[in-house]
Amino acid sequence: MIKQRVPKTEKDLRIVEGEFILSVDKTSLSDLTLDELVNRYNQIDYQSHIMKGLILLEARSRFPSNNEFGDWIQSVHSICLDSQPVRTRLMNFASYFKNKDTTGISLSACYEISAPINSNIADKVYQEALNKNLSVAEIKAEITKAKGLSPQSENEGNGEQELMPLGDIASFIEHILGEIGSLPKKEALRVLEECKKEIKKSCF
């Protein structure tokens, strides 16, 4: 049963919606410089992504479980045009960045920072990235650095890769569940079973 109530994120939606309207004002594009055109393009792209994420977060808050939310998603063709991983990334992005300045941080970098697996170091990486225009590769390097890991952690002397720390395992599990969380339970289990089969067949 869908809850009927005042949305928690209504204020966030109004703010982003207002910014979006301002970005699509009646200024003639022919009056803008090339740099201004690029800036306008990036603003609208960013705002459309965060608006989608906020809408999905609001919709999710109206259902008692991920299963029911997933069933509703499957019934809405326009939302299903985005894949489930895309929807999850949008929700993570909107949840983390809704009240933050993203100057100098690309959308791809925002997705990396806001991934649940990076929640414990997201604030640190965000501060390092703000106003820097770092590449996604540089953002990933900052994430690795913030986690205190080396790019190729190996056990001394035997060349074997170190086992993942328990904290990172928990974060990784959270990330995986976040990716499949909107699926019906049976479908989510089927995805995990297929992943297990693929891992067994691979050369890990």
C-alpha positions in Angstrom: 0.0 0.0 0.0 1.4 3.4 -1.0 1.8 5.9 1.8 0.0 9.2 1.3 2.0 11.9 3.1 4.0 15.0 2.7 7.3 14.0 1.0 10.5 14.1 3.1 12.4 15.4 0.2 9.9 17.9 -1.0 12.1 20.8 0.0 15.1 19.2 -1.9 12.9 18.7 -5.0 11.7 22.4 -4.9 15.3 23.7 -4.6 16.6 21.6 -7.5 13.5 22.3 -9.6 14.0 26.0 -9.0 17.7 25.8 -10.0 16.7 23.8 -13.1 14.2 26.4 -14.2 16.8 29.1 -13.7 19.2 27.2 -15.9 16.7 26.9 -18.7 15.8 30.5 -18.6 14.8 32.5 -21.7 18.3 33.8 -22.4 19.1 33.3 -26.0 21.7 30.7 -26.5 23.2 32.8 -29.3 24.0 35.4 -26.6 26.3 33.0 -24.7 30.0 32.5 -25.2 31.3 29.0 -25.9 32.4 28.6 -22.3 29.0 29.8 -21.1 27.3 27.2 -23.4 29.4 24.4 -21.9 28.6 25.7 -18.4 24.9 25.7 -19.2 25.1 22.2 -20.6 26.8 20.9 -17.6 24.4 22.6 -15.2 21.4 21.2 -16.9 22.9 17.7 -17.1 23.9 17.7 -13.4 20.4 19.0 -12.3 18.5 16.5 -14.4 20.5 13.7 -12.8 20.1 14.9 -9.2 16.4 15.6 -9.9 15.9 12.0 -11.1 17.7 10.7 -8.0 15.5 12.8 -5.6 12.4 11.6 -7.4 13.4 8.0 -7.0 14.3 8.5 -3.3 10.9 10.1 -2.7 9.1 7.3 -4.5 11.1 4.7 -2.5 10.1 6.4 0.8 6.5 5.7 0.1 6.9 1.9 0.0 7.4 -0.3 3.1 10.0 -2.6 1.3 12.4 -2.7 -1.6 10.3 -5.5 -3.1 7.2 -3.4 -3.3 9.3 -0.5 -4.6 10.8 -2.8 -7.3 7.4 -4.0 -8.3 6.2 -0.4 -8.7 9.3 0.4 -10.8 8.6 -2.5 -13.1 5.1 -1.0 -13.7 6.4 2.4 -14.8 7.7 2.1 -18.4 9.4 5.6 -18.4 11.4 4.8 -15.3 12.3 1.3 -16.5 14.1 2.9 -19.5 17.0 3.5 -17.1 18.5 0.2 -15.9 18.4 -0.8 -12.2 22.1 0.0 -11.6 21.6 3.4 -13.2 18.6 4.1 -10.9 20.6 3.0 -7.9 23.5 5.3 -8.8 21.1 8.2 -9.3 19.7 7.6 -5.8 23.1 7.3 -4.2 24.2 10.5 -6.0 21.2 12.5 -5.0 21.3 11.3 -1.4 24.9 12.4 -0.9 25.2 15.5 -3.1 21.7 17.1 -2.7 23.1 19.8 -0.4 26.7 19.9 -1.6 28.7 22.1 -4.1 29.9 20.0 -7.0 32.1 22.6 -8.6 35.0 20.9 -10.3 33.6 17.4 -9.8 32.3 15.5 -12.8 29.1 13.4 -12.7 31.2 10.3 -13.1 33.4 11.3 -10.2 30.2 12.1 -8.1 29.0 8.6 -8.7 32.3 7.1 -7.5 32.3 9.3 -4.3 28.6 8.6 -3.5 28.8 4.8 -3.9 27.8 3.1 -0.6 31.0 1.1 -0.6 32.8 4.4 -0.2 30.5 5.9 2.5 33.1 5.9 5.3 35.6 7.9 3.3 33.3 9.9 1.0 33.6 13.2 2.9 37.4 13.1 2.8 37.5 12.3 -0.9 34.8 15.0 -1.6 37.0 17.7 0.1 40.0 16.5 -2.0 38.0 16.7 -5.2 36.1 20.0 -4.8 37.2 22.6 -7.3 40.0 20.4 -8.6 38.5 19.0 -11.8 40.1 15.6 -11.1 39.7 12.8 -13.6 37.8 9.7 -12.6 41.1 7.8 -12.4 42.4 10.4 -9.9 39.2 10.2 -7.9 39.6 6.4 -7.7 43.2 6.9 -6.6 42.0 9.3 -3.8 39.5 6.7 -2.7 42.2 4.0 -2.6 44.5 6.4 -0.6 41.7 7.3 1.8 41.0 3.7 2.5 44.7 3.2 3.3 45.1 0.6 0.5 47.8 0.3 -2.1 46.7 -0.1 -5.8 48.1 -3.7 -5.7 48.0 -4.9 -2.1 50.1 -8.0 -1.9 51.2 -10.3 0.9 54.9 -9.8 1.5 57.0 -12.5 0.0 54.3 -14.8 -1.5 52.8 -12.5 -4.2 49.3 -13.4 -3.2 46.7 -10.6 -3.0 45.7 -9.7 0.6 42.3 -10.6 1.8 39.8 -7.8 1.9 39.4 -6.2 5.4 36.2 -7.1 7.1 35.1 -3.4 7.0 35.5 -3.3 3.3 33.7 -6.6 2.9 30.7 -5.2 4.7 30.8 -2.0 2.6 31.1 -4.1 -0.6 28.1 -6.3 0.4 26.1 -3.1 1.1 27.1 -1.8 -2.3 26.0 -5.0 -4.0 22.7 -5.1 -2.2 22.2 -1.5 -3.1 22.6 -2.3 -6.8 20.0 -5.1 -6.7 17.8 -3.7 -3.8 15.0 -2.5 -6.0 14.5 -6.0 -7.6 11.9 -8.4 -6.3 13.4 -10.8 -3.8 13.4 -13.8 -6.2 15.0 -11.8 -9.0 17.7 -10.5 -6.6 18.5 -14.0 -5.5 18.6 -15.2 -9.1 21.1 -12.4 -9.9 23.3 -13.5 -7.0 23.2 -17.1 -8.1 24.2 -16.2 -11.6 27.1 -14.1 -10.3 28.2 -17.1 -8.2 28.2 -19.3 -11.3 30.1 -16.8 -13.3 32.8 -16.4 -10.6 33.2 -20.2 -10.4 33.7 -20.4 -14.2 36.2 -17.5 -14.2 39.9 -17.6 -13.4 39.7 -15.8 -10.0 
